[in-house]
Amino acid sequence: MKLAAFSLPAKLWLAVTAVLSVFAIPQPVLAGCSDGPAAAVDWTACSKERLMLNGMDMTAGTFENAFLSGTGFNGALMAGANLQRSELVRSSFIGADLTGANLEKSLASRSEFGGAILRGARLVKAEFLRVSFAKADLTDADLSGGDFYRNDFSEAQMTGADLHDAIIPRAVFTGAAMKGVNLAGAFLLRTHFENVDLSEVTGLEQSQLDLACGDAATILPVGLTAPTHWPCSGE
């Protein structure tokens, strides 16, 4: 018995052919979690914990919602990187270049940014607990609305930084450069400003200053006075 020849109507055959031809076209390969560290790498929501990425060039990389806890980025090139909502617990960025990086709503605890370059970086509503920014460059960085409990900003370059509405109790700014820093509405409970020139900060009010700590070397804006409890007693 002869099998009937299988045929399709001409219009349907053309439609099927067109669909198949689309799938036959080589598609661009998207970056992903299997990609190695490189400029413009896309590690969105990837788990990259406890890695050694010191000195790597990941300029303009995307790390949004990524898990980067315990990873070393010391000396890494990460200018323009997107680290929004990333997890950075015990991560290390010592000496890294994070110029213009976006760390909005990122989460860090006991992490290291000592000597890092964060000029123009965005740390809006970031939650950083006991993080060190000692001697880091935070010129024009936006830290507004962030929680920086017990962070170390000693000897940091903070010129033009925005800290309005930031929560920075028991943080240390000893020796930091703070010209033009916006402190409006910042919570300064036992925040340390020993040996800091605050004469050109903006938004600082006496009620905030009364909660903070300083010493004889602290220079205050015109109209504000040092609280009687300065220098603060040990904790």
N, C-alpha and C positions, 0 to 999 in steps of 0.2 A: 504494500500500500504506500502510495506516495504521500509524503508529508506536504501539507500546504505551505507554500512559500510565505514567510512572515514579512509583512510590509507595513509601513506607516504612511499615513497621508502626508503629502509633500509639506504642508505647512507645519505639521507636528514634528516632522523630521528636522526641518530647519530650526525649529525652536530648541529641540534637544541638542542639536549640534552647537548652537550658540551658547547654551549653558555649559556644555562640556568644554568649549573653547576658552571660557572664562577661567575655569578651574585649571586649565592647562597652562595659563600664563604664570610664570614664576612670580610668587608674591614676595615682597620685601621681608626680610627676617627681622623680627622685633627683638629688642634687647630684653633680657630676662634674668632670672635668678641664677641660671647656669653660666652667665657671662662673667669673665674675669674683670678685675678692676681696670678701668680705662676712662678717659675723658668722655663725658656725656653718657656714661653707663646708666642703665635704667634698672634699679633694684627696688622698684616700688613693692612694698609689702613683703620683701624678701627677708629671710632669716640669715643674717650674716654676723653671727655672734662669735666672740672669742677668736677673731682672726688677727693676723699681723699684716696690716696694710700701711705700715710706716713708709713715708716718702712716695707713695703712689700718686700718680696724676689722675684725679677724678674730677677735674674741673667741670662745672656745670652738670654734675651727675644728679640723678633723681633717686632719693632715698626716702620718699614719702611713705609713712606708716611702716618703715623697715625696723627690724629688730637688730640693733647694732651693739648691744650690751657686751661689755668686756673686750671690745675690739680696739686695736691700736691704730690710730690715724696720725701718729706723731710725724710732723713735718710734711704731711700730705697736702697736695694742691687740690683744694675744694672750693675755689672761688665760684660764686654763683650757684652753689649746690642747693638742692631742695631737700631739706630734712624735716619738713613739716610732720608733726605728730610721730616722729621717730622715737624709739626707745634707746637711750644712751647711758644706761646704768653702768657705772664703773668703766666707761669708755675713756680713751685718752687721745686728746687732740693737741698735745704739747707742740707749740711752734707751727701748727698747721695754718695754711692760708685759707680762711673762710670769708674772705672779702665778699660782701653782698650776699652771703648765704642766708637762706630762709629756714629758721629753726622755730617757727611759730608753733605753739602748743606741743613742742617736743618735751620729753620727760627724761630727766637725768638725776642721778644720785651718786655722790662721791666720784664724780668724773673730773678730768683734768683738761683745762684749756690754758694752762700757764704759757705765757708768751705767744699765744695764738693771735693771728690777725683777723679781727672781726669787724673791720671798718664797714660801716653801713649795713651790718648784718641785722636781721629781723628776728627778735626773740620775744615777740608779742605773746603774752599769755603762756609763756613757757613755764614749766614747773621744775625748778632746779634745786635740789637739796644738797647742801654741803659740797658745792662745786667750786673748784678753784679757777679763777681768772687772773691770778697774780701776774702782773707785768704784761697782761694781754692788751692789745690795741682795740678798744671798743669805740673809737671815734665815730660819732654820728650813728651809733647803733640804736635800734629801737627795742627797748626792754619794757615798754609800757604794759601795765596790767599783768606782768609776770610775777611769779612767786619764787624768790631767791633767798630762802631761809638759810642763814649761816653760810652764805657764799663768801669767798675770799676775793676781793677786788683790790687787794693791796698793791700799790705802785702801778695800777692799771692806767692806761690812757683813756679817759672817759669823756674827753672834750666833745660837747654837743650831743651827748647821749640823752635819750628820752626815757626817764624812769617814772613818768607820771602814773599814778595809781598802782605802782609796783608794790609788792609786799617784800620788804627786805629787812626783817628783824634779825638782829645779831649778825648782820653781814659786816665785813671789815673793808673799809676804804682807806686805810692808813696809807698816807703818801700818794694817793691817787690824784691825777690831774682832772679837775672837775669843772673847768670853765664852760659855762653855757649849758650845764646839765639841768634838765627839767625834773624837779622833784615835787611838782604839784600833786597833792593827794597821796604821796608815797607813805607807807607805814614804816616808821623808823624806830621801832622799839629796840633800844640798846644797840642801834646801828653805830658802828665805830667810825668816827671821822677824825681821829687823832692825826695831827700834822697834815691837815688838809685845808686848802684854801677854798672856802665856800663863798667867797665874796661875790662871785659872778654866776652863781647858780640861780635858777628861776623857780618860782612857785613855792619856795620854802617858807613855812610859817612858824611862829614861835611855839605853837602847840606841838608841832612835829619835832622841833628841836629839843623841846623839854623831855622828850622820850629817848633821845639819842645820847651818844657818848662822844666826848671830845676832850681836848686838853688845852694847855696854854698856847700851843702852836696852831690851834684851829682858828682860821680867820673867817669871821662871820659877815654876812651881808649887812649893809647899813640898816639899822632899826631893830636888829635882833641881838639878843644878849645870851651869854653862856649861862646855862642852868647852874644852880649852886652845887649840884651833885657831881660836877665835872672836876677832875677825871673820875670815871666810874670805878667803883670798887670791883674786885675780882669776882668772878661768877663761880 
